């Protein structure tokens, strides 16, 4: 990674300017979409909480909107059940 950053810094004035600006901001909350087999695709809100006694440590919480498909998938996952999909089976009679 250090080599890549070095190469980009040497070859790109724009990269050097952006890197020197250090314009990085903390984002303390938002929404993430994750794929969590066997639960499937989950849309989760998150919030980052910085510990007052130690600002270098953070607790990140994730939760699904109550009643959403993601909340149901998490409930099934926590209960040890897998997400089921409807299947159609045909049976031939002898």
Buried (B, 14 or more C-beta within 10 A) or exposed (E): EEEEEEEBEEEEEEBEEEEEEEEEEEEEEEEEEEEBEEBBEBBBBBEEEEEEEEEEEEEEEBEBEEEEBBBEBBEBBEEEEEBEEEEEEEEEEE
